[in-house]
Amino acid sequence: MAAQGYAEGQSINRPPLFDGKDCNYWKTRMKFFLQGLDYELWTIIEDGDLIVLNSKENWTDGDKKMMSQNNKAKSILCCSLSKNEFNRISTCKSAKEMWDKLKFTYEGTDKVKETRIDILVTQYEKFQMISGESISQMYSRFTDITNGLAGLGKRYETEDMERKILRSLPTLWTLKVTAIEEVNDLSLMSLENLIRPLMTHEINMERLGESTLKKKINMTLKIEDPNTDEATASDSNNVDSEEEAFLSRHL
C-alpha cells in the first residue's frame, strides 16, 4: 500500500507523479504543490528563470540563491515525471521550457485546444444523470467535465453549473428540484451545499423503496400462506405505513 501511495504521488512532501495520463489533473496538482512549497518556484516555471546578470566568478550570495531556485524548480519537475516523460524534456534548459513542452505535447496547438474545449462543452451541454447512477457518481462525472474545461481555460459560473445539475436529474426528482429552487438563491449557493440535500433525498428515497418492497413481500407471503398470523401482518403493515408517511413528509 505504501509503495502504491508513493507511485501515485499522494504525499504532501513529494510532487504529484505524471506518467502521461490526465495532464490537466497533474498540472493543477503540480501548481498547488509548488505554490505551497515556495511560490517563487511556481513563478519560475510559469514566467521563466530568475535572471542573474553577473558572470559566474562574480556571483553574489543573492545570485547564487537565484540560481539555486532555478535549478530547484527544474529538479522538482523532473522528480514528478515518469521515465518516459523525463526523456521527453531531458534536453530542456529551464523549468519553463520543460513545462511548456509538456503542455504542447498533451494540449497541442491552440486549434487542438479549441477542439478539446468544444468536445467537453458538448458533453457539458448534453449532461444527464444516467439510469442507476447515484448522486455521488453523477457529481463525480460532472466535475470531470468541468475540471477538464477549467484546465483548458473554460470556466462556468457556479449558478450555471448548479442549474445544469438540477436539469440533469430525472423526472422523479422534479418536486425536490422545485423545492430547492424555491427555498434557495442559487447565485449564493455553493455546489457542495446543493449536492448535500440531493444525497440526503436519495437516501430517503432508497429507504422508502425498501419499505415498499418489504410490504409487497409480506403481502405475497400472506397470500401463499393463508394461516399467517393476521395480527402480525397488521402490525407490520402499520409500521410500514408509519415509515412511509414519515419519509414522504421528508421527501
Secondary structure, DSSP 8 states (H G I E B T S, - for coil): -HHHHHHTT--TTS---BSSS-HHHHHHHHHHHHHHH-HHHHHHHHH------S-GGG--HHHHHHHHHHHHHHHHHHHTB-HHHHHHHTT-SSHHHHHHHHHHHHH-SHHHHHHHHHHHHHHHHT----TT--HHHHHHHHHHHHHHHHHTT----HHHHHHHHHHHS-GGGHHHHHHHHHH--GGG--HHHHHHHHHHHHHHHHHHHHHHHHHHHHHHHHHH-TTS-HHHHHHHHHHHHHHHHHHHHH-
